[in-house]
């Protein structure tokens, strides 16, 4: 795990520029490293965050956090730059006594006032409980599990028109009673498109941009929304949630390969930002961190159908989070992960790469799948079409688990549908909620 990748960037108020606190050596005046008196969030250096790079429509909550970082950093900078003498003003003692006594006399006089006969009686009864509190308690006690899944026959074709009687669900091998079952084709869809912009993708990024733009034009309907993230040695939000395919396509076309890795390197393609370690400081591709952050910061608060579509070679270098942590984050956010494996074999010098198995694990355990396209543009277009069809041919099954414990444990799920060689594509399980500690 590389220490330089764990330094948290701090947004500045000069636009989309980002300041990274240095690990060693003296810091510039006014930088967060010198703000010793100010214990602000800008001092945290162990938390990776998604950088906002010219991304409009940023959520208000995130804007408030950014403003907090800016204001605290400004205070720290001013304290380091200026020394301001403090002056004291002497006040006569009798004037101080007069100021203290006035409120006391006023309070005593107010207490002697006779209440008006028309005034309503004063009640000492406790206030009624807030409606929001009762609703929150009700939601906490009702644990309804939603499962989005697709069904294919032995030929790999999607199977529509199934009913509640055709499928059964088991949790930890215990049969469950379905509360709801429906084919969801018009439920709002939330997508996260994630581009690997490390050096290994330099020959395939144009293909990704073209096919990805066409996919978004087709798949996004009036109630759908999507965001765009790129990842290499950094994780950048190129476009926040929007319903506009044009805005997403415009942001996608601006994505660039990170060839210098923020190291001030020579910019040779593939060096610094690729998945192969190079000279100088350790570099990497933060695949697992990007999935972890996208699930927690973007998908967790969304409802309905949710999916992350990742275009990458599957190799991870330098992430703070392990693959199982990123999978767990997607499962907790009820988000399906599709991985389109796209890579140029010649980039690896004939040694191959180890990203296939990890990408397959991440996609299958969240209810998605891996599609290997190599560098074939037609296969890439076909992969997007397959994902589009699956997202529009999903089933939604809901049930209340027989295990009502709110212990935060992982529950394994299996779905079976009637028919010859029916294959169900569904997430492997979910994490039970944690009850309040007594």
N, C-alpha and C positions, 0 to 999 in steps of 0.2 A: 504494500500500500504506500503510495507516494505522498510524502508530506506536503509537497508544493501544490498538490491538487486539492488539499483540504482547506486551503486559505479561502475564506468567503469573500466574494466581491462586494463592494459597496457602491451603490448607485450614486452618481453625482448629479447636481442640478444644472449641469452644462449640456444637457441633451443625453444621447444614448451612450456616452462614454462611461467606462467602468474602471474603477480603481481597485487594484489588488494589493493588499498590505504585503510588504516584503517580508520574507522569512528571516533574513539576516541583514546586518548592516544598519546604518542610520536611516531614519525615515525622513521624508520631506516635512517641512514645517506645515502644521495643520493636518497632517495625516492621522488616521485613526490610531496608528501605532504610538503616537506621542500624546494621545488624549488620556493620560493616566488618571486625572481627577474625574473623568466623565465615564461612568459605567453604563454606557448605552449599548443597544443592540449592535451598533457598528463595531464593537470591540470583539464580537464573536468571530473566531477564525476556524471553528470546527464544524460549521454547518454549510453544506453545499446548497446553493439556491439556483433557481432558474433565472438567468439574466434576461431583462426586458430590452430587446434590441429593436427600437423603432416599432414596437408593437402597440397599435392603437387599441382602444376599447379595453384597457386594463381594468380589472374588477376594482370597484371602489375600496374594498378591504385592502387590497394590495397597494393601492395608491396611498392609503393612510399609513401603512407600514413604511413605505418608501419615504413619505414626508417626515415620519418620526426619525428615521435614520439621518435624513438630511439636516433636520433641525439640531439634533444632538451633536452631529459632526461639526456643524457651524459653531455651536457653543464651544466645543473643545478647541476649534481653531482660533477663535477669538481670545480664549483664555491663554493660549500659547503665544499669541502675537502681541498682546497689549498688557501693560501693567497699569492698573488704574488706582491712584491713591484714594483712600477713604477719609472723608472729612466728618467731623462730629460737631453738632451744634448744641451749645449749652442753653438750657431752658430754666427759668426761675422755678424754684420748688413750689411756691404758692400756686403757680399756673398749673403745675402737674396735679396738685391736690384738687383744684377746681375741676379739671378734666375728668378725674376719677369719680368725683362725687356727683356730677351731673347725671350720669346714667342711673345711679342708685336712687336719687330723688325722683327721677322720672318714672322708674319702675314702681316705687311705692305709691306715687300719685295715681298711676294707672290701675293698681290693684284696688284702690278705694272707689273706683267708678262703679256706679250701680248699673247692672245689665238692663238692657231695654226689655220691656214686657213683650215686644214683638219678636225678640230674638229666639231662634230655635233652641230647644234644650240641648245641653252638652251631653254627649254620650261617652261613657268610658268602656264600651264594649269593644273587643278586638275587631280589627277590620276583617271583612269577608275574604276568603282565599281567592287568589288571582285565578282567572279562568285558564291562563296559559299554563299555570302550574299543574292543574288537574289534567289538562290535555297532555302535557309532557309525561306525567305519571302513567297515563293510559297507554301512550305510545311505547313507553319503556316495558310495560307488562305484556304487550302484544308483539310476539316475535314471529313475523311472517317472512318466510324465505322465498325469494323470487329466483327462478331458474330460467335463463334464456338458453335455448339449445336448438340445434338443427338435426335433422334425421336424413340419412342417405341409405340407398339400397346397395345391393352387392355390386352394382355397376358404378357407384359413386354419384348417382343422380339424387338431387334433393327430392324428398318425399313430402308433398303438401297434403292438406285435407285430413290430417289425423285428428282424432277426438280424444276426449278425456278418458274414454274406455280403452283406448289403444295403448296408453303409456302408463307406467308405474314408476314411483320414486321410492328409493330406500336411503335412509341416513344411518350410517354405521351399521349397515345390513339389517336395519329395522324398517319394515314397510311404513310408509307415510300416507295419510289421507289427503288427497288434493282438494284444495279449496277452490282454485280457479285453474282453468286451462283454456288457452286461446292461441290462435295463429296471429302473430303480430307483424303486420306489414306496414302499418301507418303510425305506429307509436314513434314519437320524436326520437331522433338518433343523435347522439353526441360522439363525435370522432376526434381523435388526436392523431395527426400525421407527424411522424418523427423521422427525420432525415439524418443518416450518418454522414457527416461532412469531414471525416478524417481523411488522411492522405490516401488510404486504400481505395477510396471511392472516386478518385479523380476522373477515371474513364467512364463511369456509369452515372454520375450526377446529372448530366443532360438528359439521359433516358428517364431518370426518376422525375425530373421536373416536367417533362412533356406528358408522360403517362399519368403522373399524379394530378396534374391540372385537369386533364380530361376526366379522370375518375371523380374528382370533386364536382365538376360540372354536371355529371350524371346522377350522383348519389345524393347530393344535398337537396332536400325538399324545403318547403316553406317553414316548417317547424324545427328543422334540424340546425345544428351548429357544429363548428369544428375549430380547432386551433392547430398551429404549426410550430414544431420545435426542431431545432438542429442540435446535434451533439458531436463533440470531438473531445478536446481537452477542456472545453467549456460546454455548458448547456444553455442555449439561447432560445427565448421565446420570440419567434419571428413574427407571429400573428396570434393575437388572443382570440377568444371566442367570437365568431362571426357567422352569419348565414350567407355571406357573399363569397361565391367561388372565385370571383375576380380578385378580391382582396387577398385571398389565400394563394391564388396562382401568382399574383404579383410578388408577394412575399417569398414564395417558393423560388421564383426566378432570380431573386436577389441572394439566395443562399450561395455561399462560397466555400470551397475547400480550405480548411485551415492547414496551410503548408508550413507555417512557421511556428505554430503551437504557442504563440505568445512568448516565444523565447528570444525574439529578435534574431532568428535564424536567417539563413540566406534565401528562404522561400523555395527551396528545391522541392518539386512535387513529391509528396509522400513522406518527407522528412518532418519530424516534429509533431504532426497531428495524426499520424497513422497508427495502426494497431501493432506495428512492429517497433520495438524499442530502438532508439537511435542514439547518436552521440549527444553529449551534453546532459542536461537534467532529464530525469525519467519523464516520459510522456505517456499518453494513453488515449483510449476511447471510452468515455464514461457511459456505456450502454446501460448497465444495471442502475447507476445513479439516475439516469434520465427517466427510466421506467418508474423507479421509486418515487421521484418527485412529481412526474406527470400524474401518477395515480393519486398521490396524496394531495397535491396542491390544485389540480385541475379537475379530476374526475370524482373525488370523494363526495363533493357537495352536489353533484348532478344526479338527476333521476332518469329513469327509463333505460333504454338500450345504450350501452357505452362500449366503445372499442378503441384500442390503440393499434395503429398500423405502422409498423417499423420497417424501414428499408435500410438494411445493414448487411455486413458480412458475418455478423454474429459474434465477432471477437470483442472481448472487453479487456481493457488495460487501465488499471488505476482507479477503479471505482471504490468509494468508501463502503458501499453496501454490497453484500453478497447476492448471488442470483436468487437464493431462496427468500431473501428479504424483499426483493423487487417483485417476486411472484406473490408473496403474501400481501404486499401493498395493493396489487391489482385485484386479488381475490377479495380483500376487505372493501374495495371500492366497487365490487361487482362489475369489473371491467374485463372484457375479452381482449386478448392480445393476439394479433396476427403479425407474423414475421415474414417479410418477403426477403429471402436470402439472395442478395445480388452482390457479385464480386468479380473482379478480374483475376483469374488464376495466375497470370504471368506476374502480377504484382508481388506475389509471395515467393518468386524465384524457384518454383517447383516443389517447395516444401509443404504446400497445402496450409490449411488453417483449421483451428479447432472450434470454430464458432457454430458448426452445424448442430451438435448435440445439445449445447446450451440453449440455442434459439428454439429447438424443437421442444425441449423441456418447458421453457417459459410459455410458449404458445399453447401447448396441449393441456397444461395444468390450469390454465385460465379459461379454457373453453374455445380457444382459437386453434390455429394450425400453422404449420410452416409450409411455405411454397418456395421452392428453389428454382430460380430463373436464370442463374449464371449471369451472362451479359447480353442475353437475347431480348431485344426490344419487344418482339411479338409475345414472348412468354410473360414479360412484365405486364403488358396490356391484358393478357388473358388472366393473370393473377388478380389484377384489380377487378376484372369482371366477375371472377369467381367469388371474391369477397363481397362485392356488391350484391350478388344473388343470395348469398348466405345471410347477409344482414337483412335482406328483405323477405326472407323465408324462414324466420325464426318462430319458435313456439315459446310461450311463457306459461310456466307452471308454478303455482304458489301453494305453499302448505305451511301449517303450524307444526313445528317439530314436536314429537312425543317427548323428547328430552328437553325439558323446560329450564334446565340449569343455565344460568348466565355466568359461566365460568371462564369465558374467553378461549376455550379449547377449540381445536380444529375438528370439524365434522366431515367425514367422507361421504360423498354423494354418488349414487349410481342411478341411471335412468334406463329403463328397458321399454322398448316399443314392439308391438306384435308385428310379425312378418318374417320372411326369410332373410337372414343375414342383414338385419337392420343395424346400422351403425349410428350411434348417438354421439354428437359432438357437444360436450357440456363441461363446465369447470369441474375439477376433481373434488371440490368441497368448499367450505366457508368457515369463517371464524365466528363462534358464538359471541354475542355481546357480553361485556363484563358488567355485573350488577354493582350497585353502590356499596362501597365498603362501610361496614357498621363498626 
